[in-house]
Amino acid sequence: MAFLGGAWTPNVVWFLSGGPRRFGELKHDLEGISSKMLTQRLRQLEETGVVERVKSGENPLSLEYRLTSIGSELMPAIEAIVQVGLRLKLLEEKCPAGRTKPVRPRTLRAG
């Protein structure tokens, strides 16, 4: 979990699960991420063996990033987290933020 807990890490893995992506495509997909942060995450993921950088074409040179086989093994965990997040979001929509789920008051009986 510490590995996936890094800022933007699950998002990068998620978008790469759809196939190889260039840096600019990832930056567009990950709205709000800075170029510096994306570069850091991609380097970290490369160092851990989750992502590989592939050179494509000679002139002009293009770099693509893709998940390695071990990176693909992370997808069931990330998909499970997404499913739980969606269920939590539905619960939150039923019960507005700042309020806990309504509890039925207990009826007091005399005697």
For each residue, the residues with C-beta under 8 A, 3 or more apart:
1: 4 5
2: 5 6
3: 6 9 48
4: 1 9 10 13 74 77 78 81
5: 1 2 9
6: 2 3 9 41 44
7: 37 41
8: 11 12 30 33 37 38 41
9: 3 4 5 6 12 13 41 44 45
10: 4 13 14 78 81
11: 8 14 15 30 33
12: 8 9 15 16 26 30 38 41 42 45 51
13: 4 9 10 16 17 45 50 51 67 71 74 75 78
14: 10 11 17 78 82
15: 11 12 18 21 26 29 30
16: 12 13 19 20 21 26 51 65 66 67 71
17: 13 14 67 72 75 78
18: 15 21
19: 16 66
20: 16 54 64 65 66
21: 15 16 18 25 26 29 64 65 66
22: 25 26 62 63 64 65
23: 26 27 38 39 42 63 65
24: 27 28
25: 21 22 28 29
26: 12 15 16 21 22 23 29 30 38 42 65
27: 23 24 30 33 35 38
28: 24 25 31
29: 15 21 25 26
30: 8 11 12 15 26 27 33 38
31: 28
32:
33: 8 11 27 30 37 38
34: 37 38
35: 27 38 39
36: 39 40
37: 7 8 33 34 40 41
38: 8 12 23 26 27 30 33 34 35 41 42
39: 23 35 36 42 43
40: 36 37 43 44
41: 6 7 8 9 12 37 38 44 45
42: 12 23 26 38 39 45 46 51 53 65
43: 39 40 46 47
44: 6 9 40 41 47 48
45: 9 12 13 41 42 48 50 51 71
46: 42 43 49 50 51 52 53
47: 43 44
48: 3 44 45
49: 46 68 70 71
50: 13 45 46 67 68 70 71 74
51: 12 13 16 42 45 46 65 66 67 68 71
52: 46 65 66 67 68
53: 42 46 63 64 65
54: 20 63 64 65 66
55: 61 62 63
56: 62 63 64
57: 60 61 62
58: 61
59:
60: 57
61: 55 57 58
62: 22 55 56 57
63: 22 23 53 54 55 56
64: 20 21 22 53 54 56
65: 16 20 21 22 23 26 42 51 52 53 54
66: 16 19 20 21 51 52 54
67: 13 16 17 50 51 52 71 72 74
68: 49 50 51 52 71 72
69: 72 73
70: 49 50 73 74
71: 13 16 45 49 50 51 67 68 74
72: 17 67 68 69 75
73: 69 70 76
74: 4 13 50 67 70 71 77 78
75: 13 17 72 78 79
76: 73 79 80
77: 4 74 80 81
78: 4 10 13 14 17 74 75 81 82
79: 75 76 82 83
80: 76 77 83 84
81: 4 10 77 78 84 85
82: 14 78 79 85 86
83: 79 80 86 87
84: 80 81 87 88
85: 81 82 88 89
86: 82 83 89 90
87: 83 84 90 91
88: 84 85 91 92
89: 85 86 92 93
90: 86 87 93 94
91: 87 88 94 95 101
92: 88 89 95 96 97
93: 89 90
94: 90 91
95: 91 92 99 100 101 102
96: 92 99
97: 92
98:
99: 95 96 102
100: 95 103
101: 91 95
102: 95 99
103: 100
104:
105:
106:
107:
108:
109:
110:
111:
